[in-house]
Amino acid sequence: MQPVTIAPVFFAFENDFVESLRCIPMVVRYKLDTCGIKLKLPEWVKLTVADKARLAEQPCYTPAEIARYRLDLIELVLLRCGQRVSDLQNVDAAWEILGEVPAEVQQKALEWQCEQLTIHQWLQLDVLQRFALVKLSRSGHEGKNFPRAISEFFGKK
C-alpha cells in the first residue's frame, strides 16, 4: 500500500493568517499529530517564517519521514524557544475512520446549521480535509471556520 502524501496546501478558510503564518495551519497540525508532538502557539510564534514554511513543506508520511520531522521539530523548538516540545497524549484520529462521518463533525454541522454530511461526501474528502473538519469540530477551536471549510470543500453551507 502506498503511503498517504499530503501536499503543503493551505485552505482558503485559513487565508486570514496564512501569509504571515501567525497561526498553525492545518497541514502542519496534521503533521504534528502524525509525529506525536504538541506544539503550543507561543512556541510557533517564536519560529521564523522560513521555519514555519519548511514545517509546512517537509514530508511527514513514511516512518522515516515522520521520525525526521519529529527530530527536526524538537531541535528547532529547542533552538528558537530554549525548551523541549511536549509529546501528544492519545491522538484520536477520527479523520481516519471511513465507515461513518464522525459524530463531532455532524454535531458541529448542526450547530452551524450546515447540511449533515453523507458518508459519500465524507469519502470524497482527502485525509487533510477530513482532518480539518474533525479539528474544527472539537472544543477549543474558533467555530467560524467550520462553515467556511464546509463551503470550501463542498461549495455549500
Phi and psi in degrees as GROMACS dihedral restraints (atoms count N, CA, C in turn):
[ dihedral_restraints ]
;  ai    aj    ak    al  type     phi  dphi    fc
    3     4     5     6     1   -73.1    20    10
    4     5     6     7     1   135.8    20    10
    6     7     8     9     1   -67.5    20    10
    7     8     9    10     1   151.9    20    10
    9    10    11    12     1   -70.4    20    10
   10    11    12    13     1   134.9    20    10
   12    13    14    15     1  -114.0    20    10
   13    14    15    16     1   130.4    20    10
   15    16    17    18     1  -112.6    20    10
   16    17    18    19     1   116.3    20    10
   18    19    20    21     1   -70.2    20    10
   19    20    21    22     1   151.5    20    10
   21    22    23    24     1   -73.6    20    10
   22    23    24    25     1    67.7    20    10
   24    25    26    27     1   -92.9    20    10
   25    26    27    28     1   145.9    20    10
   27    28    29    30     1  -116.1    20    10
   28    29    30    31     1   134.6    20    10
   30    31    32    33     1   -79.8    20    10
   31    32    33    34     1   153.8    20    10
   33    34    35    36     1   -60.4    20    10
   34    35    36    37     1   -34.9    20    10
   36    37    38    39     1   -68.0    20    10
   37    38    39    40     1    -9.4    20    10
   39    40    41    42     1   -97.2    20    10
   40    41    42    43     1     2.2    20    10
   42    43    44    45     1   -56.2    20    10
   43    44    45    46     1   -28.7    20    10
   45    46    47    48     1   -70.6    20    10
   46    47    48    49     1   -11.6    20    10
   48    49    50    51     1  -134.3    20    10
   49    50    51    52     1    -2.6    20    10
   51    52    53    54     1   -66.7    20    10
   52    53    54    55     1   -38.9    20    10
   54    55    56    57     1   -59.9    20    10
   55    56    57    58     1   -42.8    20    10
   57    58    59    60     1   -92.0    20    10
   58    59    60    61     1   -14.6    20    10
   60    61    62    63     1    54.2    20    10
   61    62    63    64     1    39.7    20    10
   63    64    65    66     1   -72.9    20    10
   64    65    66    67     1   -22.3    20    10
   66    67    68    69     1  -115.5    20    10
   67    68    69    70     1   161.7    20    10
   69    70    71    72     1   -81.1    20    10
   70    71    72    73     1   116.4    20    10
   72    73    74    75     1   -71.3    20    10
   73    74    75    76     1   158.9    20    10
   75    76    77    78     1   -56.7    20    10
   76    77    78    79     1   -37.5    20    10
   78    79    80    81     1   -62.8    20    10
   79    80    81    82     1   -37.1    20    10
   81    82    83    84     1   -74.8    20    10
   82    83    84    85     1   -40.7    20    10
   84    85    86    87     1   -59.7    20    10
   85    86    87    88     1   -38.8    20    10
   87    88    89    90     1   -61.2    20    10
   88    89    90    91     1   -44.9    20    10
   90    91    92    93     1   -66.9    20    10
   91    92    93    94     1   -35.7    20    10
   93    94    95    96     1   -62.0    20    10
   94    95    96    97     1   -44.9    20    10
   96    97    98    99     1   -63.0    20    10
   97    98    99   100     1   -39.9    20    10
   99   100   101   102     1   -62.5    20    10
  100   101   102   103     1   -40.6    20    10
  102   103   104   105     1   -94.8    20    10
  103   104   105   106     1     1.7    20    10
  105   106   107   108     1    76.2    20    10
  106   107   108   109     1    32.7    20    10
  108   109   110   111     1  -118.6    20    10
  109   110   111   112     1   137.5    20    10
  111   112   113   114     1  -101.3    20    10
  112   113   114   115     1   108.5    20    10
  114   115   116   117     1  -100.1    20    10
  115   116   117   118     1   122.0    20    10
  117   118   119   120     1   -84.8    20    10
  118   119   120   121     1   151.4    20    10
  120   121   122   123     1   -56.8    20    10
  121   122   123   124     1   -41.7    20    10
  123   124   125   126     1   -60.3    20    10
  124   125   126   127     1   -29.3    20    10
  126   127   128   129     1   -73.8    20    10
  127   128   129   130     1   -44.2    20    10
  129   130   131   132     1   -57.2    20    10
  130   131   132   133     1   -43.6    20    10
  132   133   134   135     1   -61.4    20    10
  133   134   135   136     1   -30.9    20    10
  135   136   137   138     1   -79.2    20    10
  136   137   138   139     1   -11.4    20    10
  138   139   140   141     1   -77.2    20    10
  139   140   141   142     1   151.8    20    10
  141   142   143   144     1   -76.6    20    10
  142   143   144   145     1   163.1    20    10
  144   145   146   147     1   -60.1    20    10
  145   146   147   148     1   -38.1    20    10
  147   148   149   150     1   -64.3    20    10
  148   149   150   151     1   -40.3    20    10
  150   151   152   153     1   -59.3    20    10
  151   152   153   154     1   -47.7    20    10
  153   154   155   156     1   -63.6    20    10
  154   155   156   157     1   -43.1    20    10
  156   157   158   159     1   -63.2    20    10
  157   158   159   160     1   -40.8    20    10
  159   160   161   162     1   -62.9    20    10
  160   161   162   163     1   -41.2    20    10
  162   163   164   165     1   -64.1    20    10
  163   164   165   166     1   -32.9    20    10
  165   166   167   168     1   -71.0    20    10
  166   167   168   169     1   -35.6    20    10
  168   169   170   171     1   -90.2    20    10
  169   170   171   172     1   -27.6    20    10
  171   172   173   174     1   -63.9    20    10
  172   173   174   175     1   131.1    20    10
  174   175   176   177     1   -64.5    20    10
  175   176   177   178     1   148.4    20    10
  177   178   179   180     1  -153.7    20    10
  178   179   180   181     1    61.6    20    10
  180   181   182   183     1  -125.5    20    10
  181   182   183   184     1   -50.6    20    10
  183   184   185   186     1   -80.4    20    10
  184   185   186   187     1   161.8    20    10
  186   187   188   189     1   -54.4    20    10
  187   188   189   190     1   -40.3    20    10
  189   190   191   192     1   -66.4    20    10
  190   191   192   193     1   -42.7    20    10
  192   193   194   195     1   -65.2    20    10
  193   194   195   196     1   -39.9    20    10
  195   196   197   198     1   -62.9    20    10
  196   197   198   199     1   -44.6    20    10
  198   199   200   201     1   -62.6    20    10
  199   200   201   202     1   -42.5    20    10
  201   202   203   204     1   -65.3    20    10
  202   203   204   205     1   -44.2    20    10
  204   205   206   207     1   -60.1    20    10
  205   206   207   208     1   -45.9    20    10
  207   208   209   210     1   -60.1    20    10
  208   209   210   211     1   -49.3    20    10
  210   211   212   213     1   -62.9    20    10
  211   212   213   214     1   -44.7    20    10
  213   214   215   216     1   -60.2    20    10
  214   215   216   217     1   -42.3    20    10
  216   217   218   219     1   -67.7    20    10
  217   218   219   220     1   -42.1    20    10
  219   220   221   222     1   -58.9    20    10
  220   221   222   223     1   -46.8    20    10
  222   223   224   225     1   -65.8    20    10
  223   224   225   226     1   -39.4    20    10
  225   226   227   228     1   -65.2    20    10
  226   227   228   229     1   -45.5    20    10
  228   229   230   231     1   -67.5    20    10
  229   230   231   232     1   -37.6    20    10
  231   232   233   234     1   -62.5    20    10
  232   233   234   235     1   -43.2    20    10
  234   235   236   237     1   -65.5    20    10
  235   236   237   238     1   -49.6    20    10
  237   238   239   240     1   -82.9    20    10
  238   239   240   241     1   -29.2    20    10
  240   241   242   243     1  -114.6    20    10
  241   242   243   244     1   -15.1    20    10
  243   244   245   246     1    71.8    20    10
  244   245   246   247     1    24.0    20    10
  246   247   248   249     1  -148.4    20    10
  247   248   249   250     1   162.3    20    10
  249   250   251   252     1   -85.8    20    10
  250   251   252   253     1   143.4    20    10
  252   253   254   255     1   -70.7    20    10
  253   254   255   256     1   161.7    20    10
  255   256   257   258     1   -91.6    20    10
  256   257   258   259     1   146.1    20    10
  258   259   260   261     1   -82.3    20    10
  259   260   261   262     1   145.2    20    10
  261   262   263   264     1   -75.6    20    10
  262   263   264   265     1   138.2    20    10
  264   265   266   267     1  -102.7    20    10
  265   266   267   268     1   132.5    20    10
  267   268   269   270     1    46.4    20    10
  268   269   270   271     1    86.0    20    10
  270   271   272   273     1   -81.7    20    10
  271   272   273   274     1   119.6    20    10
  273   274   275   276     1   -92.9    20    10
  274   275   276   277     1    93.8    20    10
  276   277   278   279     1   -86.6    20    10
  277   278   279   280     1    61.8    20    10
  279   280   281   282     1   -61.6    20    10
  280   281   282   283     1   -22.9    20    10
  282   283   284   285     1   -67.2    20    10
  283   284   285   286     1   -18.3    20    10
  285   286   287   288     1   -85.8    20    10
  286   287   288   289     1   -12.5    20    10
  288   289   290   291     1   -78.8    20    10
  289   290   291   292     1   122.2    20    10
  291   292   293   294     1  -106.5    20    10
  292   293   294   295     1    -7.6    20    10
  294   295   296   297     1   -81.1    20    10
  295   296   297   298     1   -13.9    20    10
  297   298   299   300     1  -160.4    20    10
  298   299   300   301     1   158.2    20    10
  300   301   302   303     1   -79.5    20    10
  301   302   303   304     1   127.7    20    10
  303   304   305   306     1   -55.4    20    10
  304   305   306   307     1   140.3    20    10
  306   307   308   309     1   -58.3    20    10
  307   308   309   310     1   -36.8    20    10
  309   310   311   312     1   -64.4    20    10
  310   311   312   313     1   -33.6    20    10
  312   313   314   315     1   -70.0    20    10
  313   314   315   316     1   -44.0    20    10
  315   316   317   318     1   -63.6    20    10
  316   317   318   319     1   -40.0    20    10
  318   319   320   321     1   -63.7    20    10
  319   320   321   322     1   -42.7    20    10
  321   322   323   324     1   -65.3    20    10
  322   323   324   325     1   -37.4    20    10
  324   325   326   327     1   -61.0    20    10
  325   326   327   328     1   -41.5    20    10
  327   328   329   330     1   -62.8    20    10
  328   329   330   331     1   -44.8    20    10
  330   331   332   333     1   -59.6    20    10
  331   332   333   334     1   -36.6    20    10
  333   334   335   336     1   -97.3    20    10
  334   335   336   337     1     9.5    20    10
  336   337   338   339     1    55.3    20    10
  337   338   339   340     1    39.9    20    10
  339   340   341   342     1   -95.5    20    10
  340   341   342   343     1   157.7    20    10
  342   343   344   345     1   -64.8    20    10
  343   344   345   346     1   143.8    20    10
  345   346   347   348     1   -64.3    20    10
  346   347   348   349     1   143.5    20    10
  348   349   350   351     1   -81.8    20    10
  349   350   351   352     1   138.8    20    10
  351   352   353   354     1   -88.1    20    10
  352   353   354   355     1   162.3    20    10
  354   355   356   357     1   -61.4    20    10
  355   356   357   358     1   -35.2    20    10
  357   358   359   360     1   -61.1    20    10
  358   359   360   361     1   -44.3    20    10
  360   361   362   363     1   -64.8    20    10
  361   362   363   364     1   -42.7    20    10
  363   364   365   366     1   -58.4    20    10
  364   365   366   367     1   -42.0    20    10
  366   367   368   369     1   -71.9    20    10
  367   368   369   370     1   -23.0    20    10
  369   370   371   372     1   -75.4    20    10
  370   371   372   373     1   -19.2    20    10
  372   373   374   375     1   -76.5    20    10
  373   374   375   376     1   148.1    20    10
  375   376   377   378     1   -82.3    20    10
  376   377   378   379     1   172.2    20    10
  378   379   380   381     1   -61.8    20    10
  379   380   381   382     1   -37.3    20    10
  381   382   383   384     1   -69.2    20    10
  382   383   384   385     1   -36.8    20    10
  384   385   386   387     1   -65.7    20    10
  385   386   387   388     1   -43.6    20    10
  387   388   389   390     1   -62.2    20    10
  388   389   390   391     1   -43.3    20    10
  390   391   392   393     1   -55.8    20    10
  391   392   393   394     1   -48.5    20    10
  393   394   395   396     1   -59.3    20    10
  394   395   396   397     1   -46.3    20    10
  396   397   398   399     1   -63.6    20    10
  397   398   399   400     1   -40.0    20    10
  399   400   401   402     1   -64.1    20    10
  400   401   402   403     1   -48.5    20    10
  402   403   404   405     1   -63.1    20    10
  403   404   405   406     1   -39.8    20    10
  405   406   407   408     1   -70.9    20    10
  406   407   408   409     1   -15.4    20    10
  408   409   410   411     1   -85.8    20    10
  409   410   411   412     1   -18.2    20    10
  411   412   413   414     1   -86.0    20    10
  412   413   414   415     1   152.8    20    10
  414   415   416   417     1   -61.1    20    10
  415   416   417   418     1   152.8    20    10
  417   418   419   420     1    92.0    20    10
  418   419   420   421     1     0.4    20    10
  420   421   422   423     1  -115.3    20    10
  421   422   423   424     1   141.1    20    10
  423   424   425   426     1   -63.2    20    10
  424   425   426   427     1   120.2    20    10
  426   427   428   429     1   -70.5    20    10
  427   428   429   430     1   -21.0    20    10
  429   430   431   432     1   -61.4    20    10
  430   431   432   433     1   -23.1    20    10
  432   433   434   435     1   -79.8    20    10
  433   434   435   436     1   -16.6    20    10
  435   436   437   438     1   -62.8    20    10
  436   437   438   439     1   -54.4    20    10
  438   439   440   441     1   -64.3    20    10
  439   440   441   442     1   -30.0    20    10
  441   442   443   444     1   -65.7    20    10
  442   443   444   445     1   -40.0    20    10
  444   445   446   447     1   -66.2    20    10
  445   446   447   448     1   -43.8    20    10
  447   448   449   450     1   -58.3    20    10
  448   449   450   451     1   -45.9    20    10
  450   451   452   453     1   -62.6    20    10
  451   452   453   454     1   -42.4    20    10
  453   454   455   456     1   -65.0    20    10
  454   455   456   457     1   -43.1    20    10
  456   457   458   459     1   -77.3    20    10
  457   458   459   460     1   -31.6    20    10
  459   460   461   462     1  -122.7    20    10
  460   461   462   463     1    -5.7    20    10
  462   463   464   465     1    68.2    20    10
  463   464   465   466     1    29.8    20    10
  465   466   467   468     1  -153.6    20    10
  466   467   468   469     1   170.0    20    10
